[in-house]
């Protein structure tokens, strides 16, 4: 079932010229799924040449033509969603229903970008001289390079690809070496939809070598990256040295504030489901739980009881509610977070120990009374660990929630309009969701502030980073 792995350059699936390769493993049992070829500099140069050549014609493609391609891709996503989801589960580990949902969400993103690319407008600027016409035009920025992560291997890459292609740019995508089949299935969809060769290219291999070579190339004008803050800093620094535009969607450590007037049933149901989705390997999932002291004990108990009900297992099994961590090293990382928090005064409520078997399984874990000096309170765990702390007043909790340099997502539960207003105004985050989980929709902007990055994907802002403004003034 797992496909043969390759590169996709200039409209062809090719083996690549690199002499090395990498094994891809199933995180549920660590069995080898396939072998991924590693691109060398010659492969990268071919991709650059293909993207540059294709840009000369694609930038002239009318918006309605770009829109038609994206609509065809949306249809292909729906037709192939089950097969794509099963392969995604094999290489990433998440439950099949989550994988299917991830793939299907991209059909909406394709259609959203198909609609919005027909509305990339310039404007006429009133002139001081009646004989002068002044126009601001929006034009595609050029060849783009995108780097996408393993936690949502289809959807995170897809957002970058449709934004670039919809804007009239060409793109070279480097997906995660842990989950390479997902992006190749995506490339096949664009190929079958009739996208001209060279508009979309996929390379794989050594991340450091590939990013260095592509970003330094004079052909490339735009970089988009989703991943950790340390890696993002390095790529942004390199891009800045060469005056390349960037969109950076980096790490988070999302606070959630639960007030004593919240609907506890709804809050517990929402937050347990979202916290342990994809085994907590989500940059916007809640991690730091601040609960008002009068309901603290009850909320922690109810949250923990519901977390214990989650069935952990192989993602392809129908009853599985949470799959494995994506890499074996992440299991030890979770144990390190838990041990540190408990040694410094936190109390383990549930979970906290690696599960037996060959896969990378770690159970839903809850720690209460996590001290401020615990590693958990400073670093994003990126796994199935929820840390709880009590608070008394809104100004106090806002200060604690904003203490870290991250600012991606934040959440709050309260029945008070006044409290909700204070919290949403006070939280330092690019996205805030109150009384529900409402982020990452096609029509809404996605992105962070502070060290969580800059630029937005989705919403009416989706093309901003892929367009440049040209001012034209002409005297008759």
C-alpha positions in Angstrom: 0.0 0.0 0.0 2.9 2.4 0.8 4.0 4.0 -2.5 7.5 4.1 -4.0 9.2 7.3 -3.0 10.8 9.8 -5.4 11.4 13.4 -6.1 9.0 15.4 -8.3 10.9 17.8 -10.6 9.6 19.5 -13.8 6.5 17.4 -14.0 8.3 14.1 -13.6 8.7 11.7 -10.7 12.4 10.9 -10.6 14.7 8.9 -8.4 17.2 11.7 -7.9 20.9 11.8 -8.4 22.0 11.6 -4.8 23.9 8.6 -3.7 22.3 8.3 -0.2 18.8 7.5 1.0 16.8 7.3 4.2 14.5 4.7 5.7 10.9 5.7 6.5 9.3 3.9 9.4 5.9 3.3 10.7 5.7 4.9 14.2 3.2 2.3 15.4 5.7 -0.6 15.1 8.9 1.0 13.7 8.8 -1.3 10.7 10.4 0.1 7.5 7.8 1.4 5.0 10.1 2.5 2.3 13.3 4.2 1.2 13.5 7.9 0.5 16.0 9.2 -2.0 18.1 12.2 -1.0 18.4 15.0 -3.5 21.9 16.4 -4.2 22.8 19.8 -5.5 22.3 18.8 -9.1 18.7 17.8 -8.3 18.1 21.1 -6.6 19.5 23.0 -9.5 17.2 21.2 -11.9 14.3 22.1 -9.6 15.3 25.7 -9.5 15.7 25.9 -13.3 12.3 24.2 -13.7 10.6 26.6 -11.3 12.2 29.7 -12.8 11.3 28.6 -16.4 7.7 27.8 -15.4 7.3 31.1 -13.6 7.7 33.0 -16.9 4.5 31.6 -18.2 2.6 30.8 -15.0 2.7 34.4 -13.8 0.8 35.3 -17.0 -1.8 32.6 -16.5 -5.2 34.4 -15.9 -6.7 34.0 -12.5 -9.6 32.0 -13.8 -7.1 29.4 -15.2 -5.3 29.1 -11.8 -8.7 28.8 -10.1 -9.7 26.0 -12.4 -6.6 24.0 -11.5 -7.2 24.4 -7.8 -10.8 23.3 -8.2 -9.8 20.2 -10.0 -7.3 19.4 -7.1 -10.2 19.9 -4.6 -12.2 17.2 -6.5 -9.2 14.8 -6.6 -8.6 15.3 -2.9 -12.2 14.2 -2.1 -11.9 11.2 -4.5 -8.7 10.0 -3.0 -9.1 11.0 0.6 -9.5 7.5 2.0 -6.4 6.1 0.3 -4.4 9.3 1.1 -5.5 9.2 4.7 -4.5 5.6 5.2 -1.0 6.3 3.8 -0.7 9.4 6.0 -1.6 7.2 9.1 1.0 4.6 8.1 3.9 7.1 8.1 2.7 9.6 10.7 0.7 7.5 13.2 -2.4 9.5 13.8 -5.8 7.7 13.9 -7.3 7.2 10.5 -10.3 9.4 11.1 -7.9 12.3 12.0 -5.9 11.6 8.9 -9.0 11.5 6.7 -10.1 14.8 8.3 -6.8 16.4 7.6 -6.9 15.5 4.0 -10.5 16.5 3.5 -9.9 19.9 5.0 -7.5 20.6 2.2 -10.3 20.4 -0.3 -11.8 23.5 1.4 -8.4 25.2 1.3 -8.1 24.5 -2.4 -11.6 25.9 -3.1 -10.9 29.0 -0.9 -7.8 29.8 -2.7 -9.5 29.1 -6.1 -12.1 31.8 -5.1 -9.7 34.3 -3.6 -7.1 34.2 -6.4 -9.8 35.6 -8.7 -10.0 38.6 -6.3 -6.4 39.7 -6.2 -7.1 43.3 -7.0 -4.9 46.4 -7.6 -6.3 49.9 -7.3 -6.4 53.2 -9.1 -5.0 56.1 -7.1 -6.6 59.5 -7.8 -4.0 61.7 -9.4 -3.1 65.3 -8.7 -2.8 65.9 -12.4 -5.8 65.0 -14.7 -3.3 63.9 -17.4 -1.7 61.3 -15.1 -3.0 57.8 -14.3 -1.7 56.1 -11.1 -2.2 52.4 -10.6 -1.0 50.0 -7.9 -0.7 46.5 -9.3 -0.4 43.2 -7.4 2.1 40.8 -9.0 3.4 37.3 -8.0 6.7 37.5 -6.1 8.4 34.7 -8.1 9.9 31.3 -7.3 9.0 30.2 -3.7 10.6 27.6 -1.4 8.5 25.9 1.3 9.5 23.7 4.2 6.7 21.7 5.9 6.6 19.5 9.0 5.7 16.0 9.9 2.8 16.5 12.3 0.3 17.5 9.6 2.3 16.4 6.5 -0.5 16.9 4.0 -2.3 20.0 5.2 0.6 22.1 6.4 2.4 21.7 3.0 -0.9 22.1 1.1 -1.6 25.6 2.5 1.8 26.8 1.2 1.4 25.2 -2.2 -2.1 26.6 -2.9 -1.1 30.1 -1.7 1.9 30.1 -4.0 0.2 28.6 -7.0 -3.0 30.7 -6.6 -0.9 33.9 -6.5 0.8 33.0 -9.8 4.1 31.8 -8.2 6.0 28.6 -8.7 7.2 26.6 -5.8 9.7 24.0 -4.6 8.5 22.0 -1.6 10.7 20.2 0.9 8.5 18.0 3.1 9.5 16.1 6.2 11.7 13.0 5.6 9.6 11.3 8.2 6.4 11.6 6.2 7.4 11.9 2.5 4.6 10.0 0.8 1.9 12.6 1.8 3.5 15.4 -0.2 4.2 13.0 -3.2 0.5 12.1 -3.2 -0.2 15.8 -3.3 2.1 16.3 -6.2 0.3 13.5 -8.1 -3.0 15.3 -7.6 -1.6 18.6 -9.0 0.0 16.6 -11.8 -3.3 14.8 -12.7 -5.2 18.2 -12.5 -3.1 19.5 -15.4 -0.8 21.9 -13.5 2.0 22.8 -16.0 5.4 21.2 -15.4 7.8 23.1 -13.2 5.1 25.0 -11.3 5.2 22.6 -8.4 8.3 20.6 -7.5 9.1 18.3 -4.5 12.6 17.5 -3.2 13.7 15.5 -0.2 16.9 14.8 1.8 19.3 16.7 4.0 17.3 19.6 5.4 20.4 21.8 6.2 21.9 21.3 2.8 18.7 21.8 0.9 17.6 25.0 2.8 21.1 26.5 2.5 21.3 25.8 -1.3 17.8 27.0 -2.2 17.6 30.1 0.0 21.0 31.3 -1.3 19.9 30.9 -4.9 19.2 34.2 -6.7 16.2 32.4 -8.3 14.3 32.1 -5.1 12.3 35.2 -3.8 10.2 33.8 -1.0 10.5 31.3 1.8 7.7 29.7 3.9 8.5 27.5 6.9 6.5 25.7 9.5 8.5 24.2 12.3 10.4 24.9 15.5 11.4 28.4 16.6 15.2 27.6 16.6 15.2 26.3 13.1 12.9 29.2 12.0 15.3 31.7 13.4 18.2 30.2 11.4 16.2 30.2 8.1 14.9 33.7 8.6 18.4 34.9 9.3 19.7 33.3 6.2 16.8 34.7 4.1 17.3 38.1 5.6 20.9 38.1 4.5 19.8 37.7 0.9 16.7 40.0 1.2 14.2 37.2 0.7 10.6 37.5 2.0 9.5 35.0 4.6 6.4 33.5 6.2 7.3 31.8 9.5 4.8 29.6 11.4 6.9 28.6 14.4 6.5 27.0 17.9 3.8 27.7 20.4 3.1 26.9 24.0 -0.6 27.8 24.1 -2.2 28.9 27.4 -5.8 28.2 28.1 -7.7 30.2 30.8 -10.7 28.5 32.4 -12.7 30.9 34.6 -14.9 29.8 37.5 -18.0 30.8 35.5 -17.1 28.6 32.5 -19.3 25.8 31.2 -17.1 23.0 32.7 -18.8 20.2 30.8 -18.1 21.9 27.5 -14.6 23.0 28.4 -13.5 19.5 29.5 -15.0 17.9 26.4 -13.5 20.5 24.0 -10.1 20.6 25.6 -9.5 16.9 26.2 -10.4 16.2 22.6 -8.2 18.9 21.2 -5.3 18.5 23.6 -4.7 14.8 22.8 -5.5 15.1 19.1 -2.6 13.9 17.1 -1.0 12.8 20.4 -0.6 16.5 21.3 1.7 17.1 18.4 0.0 20.3 17.3 1.6 23.7 17.5 -1.7 25.3 18.5 -2.9 22.7 21.0 -3.4 23.9 24.6 -0.6 23.0 26.9 -0.6 25.4 29.9 -3.9 25.1 31.7 -4.7 28.0 34.0 -7.8 27.2 36.1 -9.5 29.6 38.5 -8.8 28.4 42.1 -12.5 27.9 43.1 -13.0 25.2 40.4 -9.4 24.0 40.1 -9.7 20.6 41.9 -12.9 19.7 40.2 -11.7 20.7 36.7 -8.4 18.8 37.0 -10.2 15.7 38.2 -12.8 15.7 35.5 -10.2 16.5 32.8 -8.0 13.6 34.0 -10.9 11.1 34.2 -11.8 11.9 30.6 -8.2 11.7 29.5 -8.0 8.2 31.0 -10.8 7.1 28.7 -8.7 7.7 25.5 -7.8 4.4 23.8 -4.2 4.6 22.6 -3.1 2.3 19.8 -2.2 1.9 16.2 -3.8 4.6 14.1 -5.2 2.2 11.5 -7.3 0.4 14.1 -10.9 1.5 14.2 -11.2 2.0 18.0 -8.0 3.9 18.4 -8.5 7.5 19.7 -4.8 8.5 19.9 -1.9 7.1 18.0 1.8 7.0 18.7 4.3 9.8 18.7 5.9 10.3 15.3 9.5 9.4 16.4 10.9 7.1 19.0 13.1 10.0 20.5 9.9 11.8 21.4 9.0 9.1 23.9 12.1 9.9 26.0 11.5 13.6 25.6 8.0 13.3 27.2 9.5 11.3 30.1 12.1 14.1 30.6 9.4 16.7 30.8 7.4 14.7 33.3 10.3 13.8 35.5 11.5 17.4 35.7 8.1 18.8 36.6 7.5 16.2 39.3 11.0 16.6 40.8 10.3 20.3 41.1 7.0 19.9 42.9 4.4 19.0 40.4 2.0 16.1 40.9 1.4 13.4 38.3 -2.3 12.7 38.0 -2.4 10.2 35.1 -0.1 8.8 32.5 3.6 9.7 32.7 5.2 6.4 31.6 6.1 5.0 28.2 3.7 2.3 27.1 5.0 -1.3 26.3 5.4 -2.5 22.8 7.4 -1.8 19.6 5.7 1.5 18.8 6.3 5.1 20.0 3.4 5.1 22.4 3.0 7.5 25.3 -0.3 7.9 27.2 -2.4 11.0 27.8 -0.6 12.7 30.7 -1.8 15.2 33.3 0.4 17.0 35.8 -1.1 19.4 38.3 0.5 22.2 40.3 3.3 22.6 37.8 5.9 25.0 39.3 7.1 28.0 37.3 10.7 26.8 37.2 9.8 23.5 35.6 11.1 22.9 32.1 7.5 22.3 31.0 6.7 26.0 31.8 9.4 27.3 29.4 9.6 24.8 26.5 6.9 23.5 24.3 6.5 19.7 25.0 4.8 19.0 21.6 3.2 15.8 23.0 0.4 14.5 25.1 1.1 16.3 28.3 -1.2 18.8 29.9 0.1 20.9 32.8 -2.3 22.6 35.3 -1.9 25.6 37.5 -4.4 27.5 39.7 -5.0 31.3 39.4 -7.1 33.9 41.3 -7.6 37.0 39.2 -7.6 37.9 35.5 -4.7 40.4 35.5 -2.6 37.8 37.3 -3.3 35.0 34.9 -2.8 37.2 31.8 0.7 38.1 33.1 1.5 34.5 33.6 0.0 33.4 30.2 2.1 36.1 28.4 5.3 35.4 30.2 6.8 33.3 27.5 8.3 34.5 24.2 5.7 32.5 22.2 2.5 33.9 20.8 0.8 31.5 18.5 -2.6 30.4 19.9 -4.5 30.9 23.2 -7.8 29.8 24.5 -10.3 30.9 27.2 -13.6 29.6 28.7 -15.9 32.0 30.5 -19.6 32.9 30.4 -18.8 36.6 31.1 -18.7 38.9 28.2 -16.7 41.4 30.2 -14.1 38.7 31.2 -13.9 37.4 27.6 -13.2 41.0 26.4 -10.5 41.5 29.0 -8.9 38.2 28.2 -9.0 38.5 24.4 -7.6 42.0 24.6 -4.9 41.0 27.1 -3.6 37.8 25.6 -0.5 38.2 23.4 -1.2 35.7 20.6 -1.9 35.7 16.9 -5.1 33.7 17.4 -7.5 33.5 20.4 -10.4 31.1 20.6 -13.1 31.7 23.3 -15.5 29.0 24.5 -14.8 26.6 21.6 -11.9 25.4 19.3 -12.3 27.6 16.2 -8.8 27.9 14.5 -7.2 26.8 11.2 -10.3 27.2 9.0 -9.7 28.0 5.3 -11.4 31.4 5.6 -9.5 32.5 8.7 -5.9 33.8 9.1 -3.5 31.4 10.7 -0.2 32.6 12.3 1.5 34.0 15.4 3.4 36.9 16.9 6.6 37.3 18.9 8.8 34.2 18.5 6.0 32.2 17.1 6.6 33.8 13.7 5.1 36.2 11.3 2.9 36.2 8.2 -0.5 34.5 7.8 -1.8 31.5 5.9 -5.5 31.3 5.1 -8.2 34.0 5.2 -8.1 37.1 3.0 -4.5 37.6 4.1 -3.4 34.3 2.5 -1.7 35.8 -0.6 -0.1 38.7 1.1 3.3 37.0 1.3 3.3 35.8 -2.3 2.6 39.1 -3.9 4.5 42.4 -4.5 3.0 45.8 -5.2 4.1 47.6 -8.3 3.2 51.3 -8.6 2.7 52.5 -12.2 2.3 56.2 -13.0 1.7 57.3 -16.6 1.1 60.7 -18.2 -1.1 60.8 -21.3 
